[in-house]
Amino acid sequence: MDLTQRVLEQFVVLAEERHFGRAAERLSMSQPPLSQAIQRLERRLGVRLVERSTRAVRLTPAGEAFAQDARHLLQAQHAAVERARRIAHGTEGELHLGFVSGLAHAFLPRVLRAAQNQLPGLRLHLHQNASVELAAMVRSGRLDLAFVRGPLADADALDLHPLAVERLAVALPEGHPLAHHASLRLSDLATEDFALPSLTALAGLAEQVTSACRAAGFAPRDAARADSLPGLLSHVAAGNCVCLVPEQVRESALPAVAFRTLKDTSGNLALSILAATRAGQDDPAVRRILALLETDSSDG
């Protein structure tokens, strides 16, 4: 038995529904053939994927892992088909585009407007994640293009295209004494508690924040951690600490958070916005998106 697209789809739907009847209904088939297909799949793999009962289905640890990998295989297969269609037909088709959350409020809408005006036949499917995850998705073929922040911890098998530069800003609780100043020096925060980026999910930002603080003569006091920018700002909104975030994030500010620019001129406060593609990829739709960004940047 081959691991066909249909077999993978059947197992993924069963994993989502945890019930043979509901899964069969979603797949427009009857329950017995679905049950038989899953049994054949288990025999083919030589492992038990599900624990069956009269009421529900429970995935085994092997089943949970296989369901996740099967989703990735289906996503990559779909992306490969769409990529071939784009290359054959020009700008028609679908493109899977990843982005980090902080770019969703100014940068990404500009990209979408330009694509809608210049490439109306191209449908963009958006996927938000951390830079490190987006890079892995581009490498695996699940994404055609991703907008990430540099420096990128692992750029293996990727082509990186610099697009723009933005600076770090400081986020403070709204009632914080330093919030009365129009701008600050990083050294003003030396005695403050910090919400710091995760060393895994936000590795590049974490390294940059630490480097910038050390260049200002202090090590940031680690009071809280978060694996996303909204998480960092939530710590600040709670009044517990301060944090350093990209300037664009102020577009999505929480009511209890005040943003202030930094007077420092250190290069450690500069963040690059990069477009990541697979190394050697030659996709006309991706090239056109990048060309639109270059034109938009030169016009601005």
N, C-alpha and C positions, 0 to 999 in steps of 0.2 A: 504493500500500500504506500503510495507516494504522499508526501505532505503537500497536497494541492491547496489552492486558495480556498476552495469550498470547505475542505476539512478544517483548515485553520479558522475560517469564519464560524463554522459550527461550534468549535470548541470555545472561541472567544465569546460568542453569544451565550452559550451555556454558562461560562464563567461569570458573565455579567448578571444573568437572570437567577442562577443557582436553582433552577427548576426546569425539568425536561419539557413540561407542557408549555410553559411560557416561552422557552427558547424555541421550541418547534413552531409555535405560532409566529414568532418574529421571523423565522426562517422560511415561512410558507411551506411547511412540510408536516407530516404526521410524526407523532412521538416515537413509534417503534423504529423507523429508519434512523432517526437521530441517535437513539440509544445504541443501535447496532454500529453506527459510524464511530461513536465514541469508544465502544468496545474494541473495534478494529484498530483505532488509533492507539489505544493502550497496548494492544498486542504488538503493534508495529514498534512502539517505543520500548516495550518491555518493562513498563512501570505503571503503577496505578495512579491515575490522575484525579479521580473523583471517588468520594464515598457516597453511596446511594442510600436513600431511605424512601419511604412511601410519600413523604411530604416535601422533601427538599434535597438539594445536592450540596455537598461540602467538598471543596477542593483540598486535596492533599498538599503538603509542601511542594512536591514535585509539580502538581497541577497549577499551583499559584505561580511558580516560576515559569512554567511553560506558557501559561496564559499571557504573561507579560511579554515574553519573547515572541509569541505568536502575533500579538498586536504590533510589535515593532516590525516583524516580517511583512505583515499586511500593509503597514504604512510605507515601508520602503518599496514594496512591489507597486503600490499605487503611484508613488512618486516617480518610479522608473518609467511606468507607462505614460504618465503625463509628460515627463521630460522628453520622451521619444516623440510624442505628438507635437509638442512645441517646436522641437527641432525640425520636424517634417513640415509643419504648417506655419511657422513664423510665430506670431504673437498670440495665436489662439490657444486656449487651454488653461491650465491651473499651475500656480506656482506656490510652493510652501515656504513661507517666510517666517523666520524666528526673530524675536526681539526681547531685550531686557525691559523690565517694567518701567524703569525711569525714563525710557524714550517714548512712552506711549502718549505723552501729553503735548509735545511740540514737534519733535523730530518725526515720529511715525505718521501722524496725520498729514504732514507735508509730503512724505513719500507717497501715501495713498492718494492724495489729491493729484500729484503729478502723474502717477500711473493711470488714474482714471481718465485724465485729460488726454494723455498721449498713447496709452495702451488699453483702450476700452474693452478689447476682446480677451484680456488676460485677467483671470480671477485669482485674487490673492487670498490664500488661507493663512491666517495668523496663528502663531504659537508662541506663548510667552514662557520664558524660563530664565534661569541664571545663565551667565555667559559660559560657564564650564559645561553645562548640560547642552546648551545650544551648539557649542563646538562639536560635541560628540554626535549630535543629531545630524549636523552637516557632514561629518566624516562618514557616517553610516548610510547617507543618502536619504534619510527621512526628511531633511530640509534641503531646499535648493540654495538658500541664502539666509544669513542671520546677521542682525545688527547687534553687535556686542560692544562692551567697553574694554579698552586696553589699559594697562598691559594684560594680555591673555596668557594665563599660566601655561597652557599647553596648546601650541599652534602647530603641532605635528600634522602633516597631510592636509594643511589648510593654506589657502591663499588669502592674505589679509589686505584689504583696501582701505587706507585712511580716508575718512570722510569729513570729520570735524573735530574740534577740540573744545572742551568746556572745563570749567574750574570747579573745584570743590567749594562748597559753602558750609557754614555752620548752622545747624538747627538747634534751637534752644526752646525750653518751655516758655510760653508766652509771658509769664510773670517773672522771668529770671532777671536779676539786676543787669546783666550784660545786654539784655534785649533792648535797653534804652539807648544803646549806641547804634549809630547808623552803620558802622563797620567795625571789625575787630582785627586784632592780630592773633595769630594762632597761639602765641605765648600767653595771651589772656586766659586761655583755657587750661593752663598747666595744672591747676588745682581742682579741676572739675572731674566728675565721674562721667565716663564715656559709655555709650552703647556702641559696640564695635561689630563690624561685619564678620560673618562666619568665615573661618579659615578655609572652608571647603567650597560652599556655595558661592561666596563672594571673595574668592581668594585674591584676585587682582586689586579690588578696592581695599581689602584688609591690609595688604602689603603697602598700598599707597598711603593710607591713613597713618599707619605706624611710621613710615618713612618721613612723612611730612611733619609729624609731631616731634620726632627725634631731631629733625633738622631745625626745629624751633626750640630745642633744648630740653625736651621732656619726653617721657614715655606716657602714653595715654592710660589713665586709670580704668581698668577693665571692670565695669560695673554690670554690664549686660551684653548679651549677644543676640544676633538675629541673622537669619539666612535670606532676608529680603529687605529692600529699602522700606516698604510699608512697615515691616517689623521694627526696624530701627526707629522710624518716626513715631511708632506707637509707644516705645519706651520713653522717647522725649516728651510726647503728649501727656504721659502719665506723671511728668514732673520729676522723674528720677535722675535724668542725666542729659548730656548733650551728645551730638554726633556730627560727623562730617559726611555730607552727601553731595552728589552732583547737582549743579545749579538748577537743571531742568526740573528737579523733583519739587521745587517750590510751586510749580504749576498744580500739583496735587496735594497741597499743604493741608494738614489737619487743622481744625480751628484753634487748637491749643498750642500750635507750634509757630515760632517766629524764625525767619531765615535772615541771616546777615552775611554780607560779603566779607572776604578776608583781604586785608591789605598786603599780606605777604606776597613776595614775588617769586617764591621758590617754585622750581619746575615740578616739585612733588605734588603741587596742588592742581596740576593740569591733567585732565583725563581725555583720552582719545576715543572717538567713536569710530568703530571699524565695521566694515562689511566682510563677513567670513564666507568663503566658498570652498568647495573641495579643490585640492591642488590639481591643476591641469584641466579643470572643468571648462568646457566650451559650450555654454548654453546661451542661445540668442536672447531668450527672455531675461536671463540674469544680466547679460551684457547691457541690454536696453535699460534695465532698472538702474544699474550703476551709472550709465551715461546720463540718465535723467538727473541723478543726484549731483553729478559733476556740473551739469548745466545750471542746476538750481543754486549750487554753491557759488559758481562764478557770477551769476546774476545778482546774488545777494551781496 
